[in-house]
């Protein structure tokens, strides 16, 4: 998450929200934010596009119909 700073003299507030089965946490360390940002960038770069996703979901649904 990136929350814009209220003034131009202060930096934006950046943090990562991590949730699991029993807990959740906000991480705001610079390295943690950078690590999760890199991870998210890799996941979105590798993800299927909209049309490819639609075809994939339909194919899986046919296999289980």
N, C-alpha and C positions, 0 to 999 in steps of 0.2 A: 504494500500500500504506500502511496505517496500522497501526503497531505500538504497542499501549498502553504507556504509560510505566510503569516499575516502581514509581514512587511518585506520589502526588498532587501533589508539589511540582515535578515536571518535566513538560514537554509530551510528547504522543505523538510518535513518530518517524514522519514522513510522507515518502514518496519515490515516485518513478515509475520503473518498470522499462521500458526501451525496448530492443527487440530488432529486429535486421535480419539480412540474409543473412550478413554477415561479422563482426558485432560485437554487443555488448549493453552497456548502460550503466544505471547508477542515477543519477537526477537528484534532488537533495534541496533545491534552491533554492526558496524560498517562491514566487517568481513562476512557476517551471517547474511546480511541483506544482499551483498554481492554474490555470495554462493547460491542463494535461492534465486536470485535474478538470472544468473547463468543457467541454472537448472531449468527454470521456466522457459527461458529462451530456447534451450535445446529441445524441450518437449514440444513447444509450439512449432519449431522448425521441422520436426519429424512427423508432426500430425498430418493426417490425411486432409485434403481439401473438402469443401462442402459436398461436391458431387461425388467424390470418391467415398466419403463417409456414408452418404445415402446408399450408394450401390453396395458397400460392404455390409451395412446393417440389413438391407433387404436380402442379401445372399445368406447371411447367418439366419435370418428369420425363416427363409425357405428350408434350410437344413433342419430346423426344429419344428416345422409345421407338420 
